[in-house]
């Protein structure tokens, strides 16, 4: 039987580096999933993104060609 993926959720202002000891301990036995929560400003937004699998984008991280420096076409 294959082990299910291990989901690690870093908190606000953190990235996957905060989970480095856990990743090192489990990466040989399990698939490790660590979402990128940069830009999130609340745990509710982080939880919703985790639940739905959607990503969050701020004005500082818009899709290519759609940022504030690009004129509306």
Secondary structure, 3 states (H helix, E strand, C coil): CCCCCEEECCCCCCCHHHHHHHHHHHCCCCCEEECCCCCCCCHHHHHHHHHHCCCCCCHHHCCCCCCCCCCCC
